[in-house]
Amino acid sequence: MVDTVRLFFRVGYLGDGFHGSQIQPDVKTVQGELIRVFRSLKWLSKEDGEHYLVLSSRTDAGVHVRVNGGIVDISADLWAALTPRKIIRAVDDRLDPNIALLTVDEVERDYNPRMALHRVYRYRLEGMEFWCEPDYQEFASWLKLFVGTYDARNFARLEEGKNPMRTIISASPWFENGRLVGFEIIGEAFLWNQVRRVANALFQLATGELTAGEIQSAIEQPLIPVDFGVAPSQWLILWGVEWEDFPLPQSTHAPVFSPPPQGRSAERTKMGRWQQAAQHEMKTMLYNEWAEIGTLEDAYHANSK
């Protein structure tokens, strides 16, 4: 039996290039692409199942990711012969350019990347058509409605057997260059579509289609089903996942986000072109973040120091 070690890696990716993060038959996914590259390098055999390489947080198609994490088990002899720099460079040479492998570290054999301290998401609400920028204080008060521990089934696509109780640590406005562009939400773990459903509820609060009272009732009375809809995936970013031994890297890059067209100039053709430009702005921001987070230093194994 081959002796193996468990490696923890951090990775970022552009979600519109994949059918989600989790491996699926006959479609391109982030997990599937990573497995393909590791197998092409002969670091995983074809007999190794997908459970030899797993990701911490699942994301849907279209959702961008600044920092996710995962683990992969490889031969101990191979790891002894490599450095994190060599692994990252070898993988990067074969990896889809929409994925960035950022860091690699050896961890304990039973390390589980899904046991994170918390996850941070950001949603660019201004990217949605007909967005109306609300009063900042009122917007902050809406965000407070979602903070706490509660049954979140009215703000999720609840999977069978999943516990609907979730803890939201904080929710705050997301400002860029003094302009409210969306929100940031931090939680221990999220249900499927939870952040996008919160985003759509906030969007409808801003446009006057919903009231704060309706949101409060949906939270306080989870067994009375309501559906506030799901916001588009392309404006959502998994900003990062934080673990006890691997803190979330701080951002050192100031993005430039152009404001959406307003008034008569916001006709459909112009809005559609601005939305395309806004998507490029988000991708540029992520590439700059990855360049900083994934800086390749002269790194050695921890046991060789």
Secondary structure as the mmCIF struct_conf table of DSSP 4:
data_model
#
loop_
_struct_conf.conf_type_id
_struct_conf.id
_struct_conf.beg_label_comp_id
_struct_conf.beg_label_asym_id
_struct_conf.beg_label_seq_id
_struct_conf.end_label_comp_id
_struct_conf.end_label_asym_id
_struct_conf.end_label_seq_id
STRN STRN1 THR A 4 TYR A 13
HELX_RH_3T_P HELX_RH_3T_P1 GLY A 15 GLY A 17
BEND BEND1 PHE A 18 HIS A 19
BEND BEND2 SER A 21 GLN A 22
TURN_TY1_P TURN_TY1_P1 PRO A 25 ASP A 26
BEND BEND3 VAL A 27 VAL A 27
HELX_RH_AL_P HELX_RH_AL_P1 VAL A 30 SER A 40
TURN_TY1_P TURN_TY1_P2 LEU A 41 LYS A 42
BEND BEND4 TRP A 43 LEU A 44
TURN_TY1_P TURN_TY1_P3 LYS A 46 GLU A 47
BEND BEND5 ASP A 48 ASP A 48
HELX_RH_3T_P HELX_RH_3T_P2 GLU A 50 TYR A 52
STRN STRN2 LEU A 53 LEU A 55
BEND BEND6 SER A 56 SER A 57
TURN_TY1_P TURN_TY1_P4 ALA A 61 GLY A 62
STRN STRN3 HIS A 64 SER A 75
HELX_RH_AL_P HELX_RH_AL_P2 ALA A 76 ALA A 81
HELX_RH_AL_P HELX_RH_AL_P3 PRO A 84 ARG A 94
BEND BEND7 LEU A 95 LEU A 95
TURN_TY1_P TURN_TY1_P5 PRO A 97 ASN A 98
STRN STRN4 ILE A 99 VAL A 107
TURN_TY1_P TURN_TY1_P6 ARG A 109 ASP A 110
TURN_TY1_P TURN_TY1_P7 PRO A 113 ARG A 114
BEND BEND8 LEU A 117 LEU A 117
STRN STRN5 HIS A 118 TYR A 123
HELX_RH_3T_P HELX_RH_3T_P3 LEU A 125 GLY A 127
BEND BEND9 MET A 128 MET A 128
TURN_TY1_P TURN_TY1_P8 GLU A 129 PHE A 130
HELX_RH_AL_P HELX_RH_AL_P4 TYR A 136 LYS A 144
TURN_TY1_P TURN_TY1_P9 LEU A 145 PHE A 146
STRN STRN6 GLY A 148 ASP A 151
HELX_RH_3T_P HELX_RH_3T_P4 ARG A 153 PHE A 155
BEND BEND10 ALA A 156 ALA A 156
HELX_LH_PP_P HELX_LH_PP_P1 LEU A 158 GLU A 159
TURN_TY1_P TURN_TY1_P10 GLU A 160 GLY A 161
STRN STRN7 MET A 165 GLU A 176
TURN_TY1_P TURN_TY1_P11 ASN A 177 GLY A 178
STRN STRN8 ARG A 179 GLY A 187
BEND BEND11 GLU A 188 GLU A 188
TURN_TY1_P TURN_TY1_P12 TRP A 192 ASN A 193
HELX_RH_AL_P HELX_RH_AL_P5 GLN A 194 THR A 207
TURN_TY1_P TURN_TY1_P13 GLY A 208 GLY A 208
BEND BEND12 GLU A 209 LEU A 210
HELX_RH_AL_P HELX_RH_AL_P6 ALA A 212 GLU A 220
TURN_TY1_P TURN_TY1_P14 PRO A 222 LEU A 223
BEND BEND13 ILE A 224 ILE A 224
HELX_RH_3T_P HELX_RH_3T_P5 SER A 233 TRP A 235
STRN STRN9 LEU A 236 GLU A 242
BEND BEND14 GLU A 244 PHE A 246
HELX_LH_PP_P HELX_LH_PP_P2 PRO A 247 SER A 251
HELX_LH_PP_P HELX_LH_PP_P3 SER A 258 PRO A 261
HELX_RH_3T_P HELX_RH_3T_P6 GLY A 263 SER A 265
HELX_RH_AL_P HELX_RH_AL_P7 ARG A 268 ILE A 293
TURN_TY1_P TURN_TY1_P15 GLY A 294 GLY A 294
HELX_RH_3T_P HELX_RH_3T_P7 ALA A 302 SER A 304
#
